[in-house]
Amino acid sequence: MNTDWSKISELIKSNNSELTLDGKSRLAIESFLGKSWIENTVDYIIELKPGWDLAVNCLRILESEYATDYAYNIYKNSTDKNDRRIAVLIIKDIAHPKSIDCITEFLNDENVADFGLGILDQLLWTEKIEPNELTELLLNLASEKWNGGLKEKVEFIREYLKEKSSC
């Protein structure tokens, strides 16, 4: 297969000028794979077919915004509670920075609140977002929800942030 790298580079540059070189490379790989591949991979994971964990790791490396959006659509439209949980787990594992926008919604859904908080944890741990007022608001919301069932995880995240800021 011959690849016209200059054409792909110009296309990505013109549409995503603020991306880092790694981000542009991920986008190039995503364009090679195609949206159909990404959708099939997310669907494969949702069904927990053999090797689903390898598929998740591939999406994690790819850090695909499209896969994040596709998994979010499954969360929004599926009537199966388990499929909805797995969709949020996929979003957590991909940890695309845009997923912070969904955390409040996930924290308000008892079925996926733990994974919603996991998204915040993952974004902070991988340093895809910086701690700020929004992250503190999300931690406060999580600690108040579901009879305090998320408090232990909230304290773990806060402890991590405290240790990180003291370095």
PyMOL commands that set and color helices and strands:
alter all, ss='L'
color gray80, all
select helices_A, chain A and resi 5-15+21-33+35-46+52-62+65-77+81-94+97-107+113-125+133-144+146-148+151-165
alter helices_A, ss='H'
color red, helices_A
deselect
rebuild
show_as cartoon
